[in-house]
Structure formats: structure tokens, C-alpha cells
């Protein structure tokens, strides 16, 4: 059985978006959860970058390669902050 790369990227995108949204909602209800809010924001930025990669071949290469990869690196830096 072969797995389609685009399907795996989309599954990872949905996972990142869901975890990011839940983390931001949790951070909004808890006063001492600023770190969880920052991690949730990083996950949403990661999901945006993964969306750009999932759309490779559909949108121009500038957006799907350069900007998507830069967005993912910014998400990683934001998560480590």
C-alpha cells in the first residue's frame, strides 16, 4: 500500500490546525497558560505553511515553495521562543 504524499501533508495540516485552535481556546480560558497560547499560535502558523506545501502545483511556486517553507521555519522559531 502506497501513501500519497499530499494526503499525508493534508492530514498533518488538519492535525496542526486542530491542536493550535484547541490550545488557543484553552489558553484563553486559563490565566497562567501563556506558553500554551504561544504554542497554539505556532501550530496555526505551521498549518498555514503546510497549506502552502499542500497546494504545490496549484498555486505559483513562489508561494508554494519559498513562502510556505519560510512560514514553517517561522512557526518552529515561534514554538521555541
SERO-4910 file (N, C-alpha, C, O; in steps of 0.05 Angstrom, whole numbers):
BEGIN
 pado doro    nc1    nc2    nc3   cac1   cac2   cac3    cc1    cc2    cc3    oc1    oc2    oc3
  Unk    A     17    -24      0      0      0      0     18     25      0     36     28     17
  Unk    A     13     43    -18     28     67    -20     11     90     -9    -13     92    -14
  Unk    A     24    108      6     10    131     16     17    155     -1     40    160     -8
  Unk    A     -3    171     -8      1    195    -24     12    217     -6      2    222     16
  Unk    A     34    229    -16     47    250     -1     29    273      5     29    284     28
  Unk    A     13    282    -14     -5    304    -10    -26    298     11    -33    315     27
  Unk    A    -36    273     12    -55    266     32    -43    266     60    -56    275     79
  Unk    A    -18    258     63     -4    259     89      0    288     98     -3    294    121
  Unk    A      7    305     79     11    334     86    -16    346     95    -16    361    114
  Unk    A    -37    339     81    -64    350     89    -72    339    116    -84    354    132
  Unk    A    -67    314    122    -73    303    148    -57    317    170    -67    323    191
  Unk    A    -31    323    164    -15    337    184    -25    366    187    -24    377    209
  Unk    A    -34    378    165    -45    405    166    -69    406    184    -72    424    201
  Unk    A    -87    387    181   -112    386    197   -105    382    227   -117    393    244
  Unk    A    -85    365    232    -76    359    259    -65    385    272    -71    391    294
  Unk    A    -48    399    257    -35    423    267    -56    445    273    -56    458    293
  Unk    A    -75    448    254    -96    468    258   -114    461    281   -121    479    297
  Unk    A   -121    436    285   -138    428    307   -123    432    334   -135    443    352
  Unk    A    -98    423    336    -83    427    360    -79    456    366    -80    465    390
  Unk    A    -73    472    346    -69    501    350    -94    514    360    -93    531    378
  Unk    A   -117    508    348   -142    520    356   -150    512    384   -159    529    400
  Unk    A   -147    487    391   -153    478    418   -135    491    439   -143    498    460
  Unk    A   -109    493    432    -90    505    450    -97    535    455    -95    544    478
  Unk    A   -104    549    434   -111    577    438   -137    580    454   -139    599    470
  Unk    A   -156    562    450   -181    564    466   -175    558    495   -185    571    513
  Unk    A   -158    538    500   -150    531    528   -135    554    541   -140    561    564
  Unk    A   -117    567    526   -101    589    537   -119    613    543   -113    629    561
  Unk    A   -140    616    527   -159    638    532   -175    635    557   -184    654    569
  Unk    A   -179    610    566   -195    605    590   -178    603    615   -188    606    637
  Unk    A   -152    598    612   -134    594    635   -116    618    637   -103    626    617
  Unk    A   -113    630    660    -97    654    663    -67    648    661    -52    664    649
  Unk    A    -57    626    671    -29    621    672    -19    604    649      2    591    651
  Unk    A    -33    604    627    -26    586    605    -16    602    580    -24    596    558
  Unk    A      1    622    585     12    637    563     29    621    544     29    625    520
  Unk    A     44    602    556     61    585    539     45    567    521     53    562    498
  Unk    A     22    558    530      5    542    513     -7    558    491    -11    549    469
  Unk    A    -13    583    496    -23    601    475     -2    606    454     -8    607    430
  Unk    A     23    610    462     44    614    443     49    589    426     54    591    402
  Unk    A     47    566    439     50    541    424     27    537    404     31    528    382
  Unk    A      3    545    413    -21    543    395    -18    561    371    -25    554    349
  Unk    A     -8    585    375     -3    604    353     18    592    334     15    595    309
  Unk    A     38    580    345     59    568    328     47    545    311     54    542    288
  Unk    A     29    530    323     16    508    308     -1    518    286     -3    506    264
  Unk    A    -15    541    290    -31    552    269    -14    563    246    -21    561    223
  Unk    A      9    575    253     28    585    232     39    561    217     42    562    193
  Unk    A     45    539    231     54    515    218     33    504    199     40    495    177
  Unk    A      8    505    207    -14    496    189    -16    513    164    -21    503    142
  Unk    A    -11    539    167    -11    556    143     11    549    124      7    549    100
  Unk    A     35    543    135     57    535    118     52    508    105     59    504     82
  Unk    A     39    490    119     33    464    108     11    466     86     11    451     67
  Unk    A     -6    486     89    -26    491     68    -12    499     42    -20    490     21
  Unk    A      8    516     45     23    524     21     37    501      8     38    499    -17
  Unk    A     47    483     24     60    459     12     40    440      0     45    428    -21
  Unk    A     16    438     12     -5    421      1    -15    431    -26    -24    416    -42
  Unk    A    -13    457    -29    -22    469    -54     -1    471    -76     -4    485    -96
  Unk    A     22    458    -71     44    458    -91     34    447   -117     22    425   -118
  Unk    A     39    462   -138     29    454   -165      3    467   -172     -5    467   -195
  Unk    A    -11    478   -152    -37    492   -157    -32    522   -156    -43    536   -173
  Unk    A    -17    531   -137    -10    559   -134     18    564   -145     33    545   -148
  Unk    A     25    589   -151     52    594   -161     74    584   -142     71    583   -118
  Unk    A     97    577   -154    119    566   -139    130    585   -117    140    576    -97
  Unk    A    128    611   -122    138    630   -102    123    626    -76    135    626    -54
  Unk    A     97    621    -77     81    618    -53     84    589    -42     85    586    -18
  Unk    A     84    570    -60     84    542    -50    111    532    -41    112    512    -27
  Unk    A    132    544    -50    159    535    -42    171    555    -22    176    549      1
  Unk    A    176    579    -32    191    599    -16    176    608      9    186    607     31
  Unk    A    152    617      5    137    629     27    127    607     46    127    611     71
  Unk    A    119    584     36    110    562     53    132    552     71    128    547     95
  Unk    A    156    548     59    178    539     75    187    559     96    195    552    118
  Unk    A    187    585     88    194    606    107    173    607    130    181    611    153
  Unk    A    148    603    124    127    603    144    131    580    164    127    583    188
  Unk    A    139    557    154    143    534    171    167    539    189    167    533    213
  Unk    A    188    551    179    212    558    196    204    579    217    214    577    239
  Unk    A    187    598    210    178    618    229    162    604    251    163    612    274
  Unk    A    146    584    244    130    570    264    148    555    283    143    555    307
  Unk    A    169    543    273    188    529    290    202    548    309    206    542    333
  Unk    A    210    571    299    223    591    316    203    602    337    211    607    360
  Unk    A    178    605    329    158    615    348    152    594    370    147    601    393
  Unk    A    153    568    363    149    547    382    172    545    402    168    538    425
  Unk    A    196    552    393    219    550    411    223    575    428    239    575    447
  Unk    A    208    596    422    211    622    436    201    620    464    202    639    479
***
